[in-house]
Amino acid sequence: MNTIMTSIAAASTGSTNLQLLSGINERFLRSMSHNLRDHCPFLRSMTITASTTTLGDNFQKKCPFGRALFHTNEDSHVLLPTSEDSVRTAHFHNAADVQTKQPKQDHGVDILGLLKMKNHSSHKPAGLSKEHIRQKSFGNLIDNMKKNGTYRTFNHIDRKNGSFPLADNRLDLKPSHISSSTYNQEAQRDIIVWCNNDYLGMGQNKLVLEGMKNTIDSFGAGSGGTRNISGTTSIHVLLEKELAEIHQKESALLFSSCYAANASVIPTLMKIMPPGTTIYSDEKNHASLIEGIRNSGAPRKIFHHNDLDHLREILSQSDPEVPKMIIFESVYSMDGTIAPIKEICDLADQYNAFTFIDEVHAVGLYGPHGGGVAEERGLLDRLDIVSGTLGKAFGMYGGYIAADSVLIDSIRSTCPGFIFTTSLPPVVVGGALESVRYLKTHGEERAIARENSLTLKRMLREAKLPLLESESHIVPVIVGDAKLCKLMSDALLTKYKIYVQPINYPTVPKGPERFRLTATPVHSIKDITYLVQSLSKLWKEFGLSQ
Ligand SMILES: Cc1ncc(COP(=O)(O)O)c(C=O)c1O
């Protein structure tokens, strides 16, 4: 510091006061003198002449502002002179988040840069060491998860196109499409997958695969940009039209996933809607909805799961003037419960609330055109915003929302999670387009899936296995202990070649850990029978009551 200030002083030989600092560029000089004089009584009262060579020392010793200027703490950086655009407020940042930028120096000395280097070399950083944090925070977290059975391991489940629900459990990581004469592949072959969200087997539908092949031949691999930067192809727009149609809405908007849609659309809605808009959220809402609600910062009230009396009670306590939005799902994926959509919409009408429904586990699978439970129950026009996924019953990947065009246009124009990300690859969009179109006009898969699901539930009941009753296609079987759930899942795979992953915390609360079974149209009656027999044996082997 002294060296620098001394060199500044030494650089000056002129007769006017400010020529003392003539080694630095003109703009810097002006701004710095302004800032310093504004803040520093010492400097204000000082007469600086060409012979003032102790300025640096005195400035640092006596003036608190001078000390702050040369402090290592990033936050205490003084605003240095800027060109017009060097301190810009990014549109989507809070003003408080915007950091001051250091100016580009045309010539002269980058004082703060030099000071930082000097301070870096002479100070040990304060606070806990990185190693300590690595051990205590990250290491302990993983150790604890391993101890309490919530640590997650991923099996390598290579689905076999044309033979779903069969898959190979790959014990190595050699690419399965490369011939086994080249690689010694280690795999447990032809396991039966019972926990898949490809609810209708569309992942191996011939039209979908053909659509993907054609799209890749025409468009190549990636989209090459965000939606704004050449990432909107004609098939992105066509897919949005189809999605809007199945939900009988004016418009739809694609997202990278429905997680991304929920998590980013809700905060954007809350920014657009009047301040104070209050969210009413079902307590069992998915993590993506909760993240969106939390990040919105909007006032929120949680109602008991599917509990209309509770929802009515908290709505009735609200200020009628305050705008409201009720956020809920149609099918809850872990318990298999279905929301009383009509009654929720009735309450929404009574209390003038918007409705936002997540139909992720229902789109494609429910309703004559795959428009979800709302379509099946004739309630599409009662819902303001629908979110859905292409990754489950449609057998592809990606998420979307559908709503009135003014609403969609507002989200399209302002939602960071839509704007600032590469658009879905055309190959995914091409496959999804085929899948959505197919399920719009074909009900066969839906009918068989429903039948299989009913058969599975009936057989589980007959075997006295702990089925959690539900009206949807989701079939939970409660184990009730995280470690046991993992052990039983492993045993099911190694001994019976059945794959059902354990569902533990945080996907479900601690206590009702479970298997979550999904019967699809590609499961046969033989598969269902074998599953129930194997589960019965497993329950006996683990000494569990039936
Ligand atoms: C209710 C619900 N909403 C949203 C999502 C996220 O959907 P996606 O897989 O498209 O990100 C999920 C994922 O399982 C979900 O269960």
The ligand as a MOL file (V3000), in Angstrom:
LIG
                    3D

  0  0  0     0  0            999 V3000
M  V30 BEGIN CTAB
M  V30 COUNTS 16 16 0 0 0
M  V30 BEGIN ATOM
M  V30 1 C -45.4980 -33.9780 -9.2420 0
M  V30 2 C -44.2630 -33.7580 -10.0400 0
M  V30 3 N -44.0780 -32.5740 -10.6340 0
M  V30 4 C -42.9870 -32.3230 -11.3760 0
M  V30 5 C -42.0250 -33.2860 -11.5620 0
M  V30 6 C -40.8450 -32.9840 -12.4060 0
M  V30 7 O -41.0670 -33.4350 -13.7060 0
M  V30 8 P -39.8450 -33.7000 -14.6920 0
M  V30 9 O -39.4330 -35.1210 -14.4810 0
M  V30 10 O -40.3450 -33.3970 -16.0470 0
M  V30 11 O -38.7840 -32.7400 -14.2700 0
M  V30 12 C -42.1660 -34.5380 -10.9680 0
M  V30 13 C -41.1340 -35.5770 -11.1630 0
M  V30 14 O -41.2390 -36.7010 -10.8200 0
M  V30 15 C -43.3070 -34.7820 -10.1760 0
M  V30 16 O -43.4880 -35.9500 -9.5580 0
M  V30 END ATOM
M  V30 BEGIN BOND
M  V30 1 1 1 2
M  V30 2 1 2 3
M  V30 3 2 2 15
M  V30 4 2 3 4
M  V30 5 1 4 5
M  V30 6 1 5 6
M  V30 7 2 5 12
M  V30 8 1 6 7
M  V30 9 1 7 8
M  V30 10 2 8 9
M  V30 11 1 8 10
M  V30 12 1 8 11
M  V30 13 1 12 13
M  V30 14 1 12 15
M  V30 15 2 13 14
M  V30 16 1 15 16
M  V30 END BOND
M  V30 END CTAB
M  END
